[in-house]
Amino acid sequence: MSTLERNQYLRSIEIKRDKIPSFSAYPFCLPVVKHLTKLEFDSKVTFIVGENGSGKSTLLEAIAVAYGFNAEGGTKNFSFATNDTHSKLHNYIKLIKGIISPKDGFFLRAESFYNLATDIDELDKEPCDAPKVIDSYGGRSLHKQSHGESFFSLFMNRFGGHGLYILDEPEAALSPSRQMAMLSRIHQLVNRSSQFIISTHSPIIMAYPKATIYEIKEDILKVTYEDTDNYQIMKSFMNNRDKMLNILMEE
């Protein structure tokens, strides 16, 4: 076992394929599940990319829930539930953990971040002598910031290092410049013994050096940054903007 493998908080996952009742039913019919047996996390940063509906968010949710995080996001201490809509995939995932346990952790899912912010505000209404929960997020209600500001405040204040951070489409609220700033923050946290598993559509975020990238199509394959559809499509559009626009706007 390499030094990196020993220091990974989550080394890999395995799908309990023999336990799955039917691959024609949701979520087992998703491309990410149908052909997946094992997924290795052999870098400090792992990206899972793919088209809408490919199942990357469902997979991240299952990994997070199997690890003990709340299905709607947050740390392991959050237990709020606005909608019981998460899949049962976590019951069919085996986690292969590293020797060392993380001291910190967070599951961010863009679609339910509003609910997380609301729960923090509600928790801080309770009379308590302990520090307020929002103090760990920058001290200002996430609802009193723009969507992008609240996301960035989370990255800068709540993530402390020595942690496992599972992020589902973190670019959803971030401008390109903030996405680049997020890359810098990820690097700071990697240097503080952190591990990231991220689903994204952003060619900026997935450019993190030496990251592992898995792309979901009919199968899930390890690819280089330049071979991802996200990179190829963005590069083609930026280099041939007028031609692409003419094609897209043909009547």
Solvent accessible surface area in square Angstrom, and as a share of the most:
residue,aa,sasa,rsa
1,M,122,0.54
2,S,58,0.38
3,T,85,0.49
4,L,66,0.33
5,E,66,0.29
6,R,96,0.35
7,N,56,0.29
8,Q,1,0.00
9,Y,9,0.03
10,L,0,0.00
11,R,70,0.25
12,S,5,0.03
13,I,0,0.00
14,E,56,0.25
15,I,9,0.05
16,K,77,0.33
17,R,76,0.28
18,D,124,0.64
19,K,130,0.55
20,I,16,0.08
21,P,103,0.65
22,S,42,0.27
23,F,64,0.27
24,S,98,0.63
25,A,47,0.36
26,Y,135,0.51
27,P,4,0.03
28,F,10,0.04
29,C,50,0.30
30,L,22,0.11
31,P,41,0.26
32,V,0,0.00
33,V,0,0.00
34,K,81,0.35
35,H,97,0.43
36,L,4,0.02
37,T,83,0.48
38,K,97,0.41
39,L,5,0.02
40,E,83,0.37
41,F,2,0.01
42,D,54,0.28
43,S,16,0.11
44,K,44,0.19
45,V,2,0.01
46,T,0,0.00
47,F,0,0.00
48,I,0,0.00
49,V,0,0.00
50,G,7,0.07
51,E,122,0.55
52,N,121,0.62
53,G,65,0.62
54,S,9,0.06
55,G,8,0.08
56,K,8,0.03
57,S,31,0.20
58,T,20,0.12
59,L,0,0.00
60,L,0,0.00
61,E,11,0.05
62,A,2,0.01
63,I,0,0.00
64,A,0,0.00
65,V,29,0.17
66,A,37,0.29
67,Y,15,0.06
68,G,40,0.39
69,F,10,0.04
70,N,22,0.11
71,A,14,0.11
72,E,18,0.08
73,G,2,0.02
74,G,0,0.00
75,T,12,0.07
76,K,111,0.47
77,N,142,0.73
78,F,18,0.07
79,S,101,0.65
80,F,29,0.12
81,A,85,0.66
82,T,78,0.45
83,N,93,0.48
84,D,117,0.61
85,T,113,0.66
86,H,51,0.23
87,S,11,0.07
88,K,115,0.49
89,L,0,0.00
90,H,38,0.17
91,N,85,0.43
92,Y,44,0.17
93,I,10,0.05
94,K,105,0.44
95,L,31,0.15
96,I,37,0.19
97,K,105,0.45
98,G,16,0.15
99,I,124,0.63
100,I,88,0.45
101,S,86,0.56
102,P,32,0.20
103,K,175,0.74
104,D,27,0.14
105,G,10,0.09
106,F,0,0.00
107,F,1,0.00
108,L,1,0.01
109,R,24,0.09
110,A,17,0.13
111,E,137,0.61
112,S,9,0.06
113,F,7,0.03
114,Y,152,0.58
115,N,36,0.18
116,L,2,0.01
117,A,3,0.02
118,T,50,0.29
119,D,26,0.14
120,I,0,0.00
121,D,39,0.20
122,E,84,0.38
123,L,83,0.41
124,D,27,0.14
125,K,146,0.62
126,E,112,0.50
127,P,130,0.82
128,C,97,0.58
129,D,159,0.82
130,A,57,0.44
131,P,116,0.73
132,K,112,0.47
133,V,52,0.30
134,I,16,0.08
135,D,82,0.43
136,S,56,0.36
137,Y,3,0.01
138,G,46,0.44
139,G,45,0.43
140,R,130,0.47
141,S,20,0.13
142,L,6,0.03
143,H,71,0.32
144,K,147,0.62
145,Q,30,0.13
146,S,61,0.39
147,H,102,0.45
148,G,14,0.14
149,E,78,0.35
150,S,3,0.02
151,F,0,0.00
152,F,31,0.13
153,S,15,0.10
154,L,0,0.00
155,F,3,0.01
156,M,81,0.36
157,N,74,0.38
158,R,48,0.18
159,F,2,0.01
160,G,48,0.46
161,G,5,0.05
162,H,80,0.36
163,G,0,0.00
164,L,0,0.00
165,Y,0,0.00
166,I,0,0.00
167,L,1,0.00
168,D,8,0.04
169,E,46,0.21
170,P,0,0.00
171,E,22,0.10
172,A,64,0.50
173,A,22,0.17
174,L,12,0.06
175,S,53,0.34
176,P,85,0.53
177,S,73,0.47
178,R,91,0.33
179,Q,20,0.09
180,M,111,0.50
181,A,37,0.28
182,M,2,0.01
183,L,37,0.18
184,S,61,0.39
185,R,17,0.06
186,I,3,0.01
187,H,93,0.42
188,Q,77,0.34
189,L,1,0.00
190,V,25,0.14
191,N,107,0.55
192,R,109,0.40
193,S,48,0.31
194,S,0,0.00
195,Q,0,0.00
196,F,2,0.01
197,I,0,0.00
198,I,0,0.00
199,S,0,0.00
200,T,0,0.00
201,H,62,0.28
202,S,7,0.04
203,P,24,0.15
204,I,53,0.27
205,I,0,0.00
206,M,1,0.00
207,A,41,0.32
208,Y,22,0.08
209,P,96,0.60
210,K,195,0.82
211,A,24,0.19
212,T,10,0.06
213,I,7,0.03
214,Y,15,0.06
215,E,11,0.05
216,I,5,0.02
217,K,112,0.48
218,E,140,0.63
219,D,57,0.29
220,I,17,0.09
221,L,111,0.55
222,K,115,0.49
223,V,36,0.21
224,T,77,0.45
225,Y,54,0.21
226,E,90,0.41
227,D,86,0.45
228,T,0,0.00
229,D,57,0.29
230,N,25,0.13
231,Y,50,0.19
232,Q,86,0.38
233,I,107,0.54
234,M,91,0.41
235,K,102,0.43
236,S,43,0.27
237,F,58,0.24
238,M,127,0.57
239,N,103,0.53
240,N,66,0.34
241,R,141,0.52
242,D,97,0.50
243,K,134,0.57
244,M,49,0.22
245,L,56,0.28
246,N,101,0.52
247,I,96,0.49
248,L,120,0.59
249,M,138,0.61
250,E,131,0.59
251,E,217,0.97
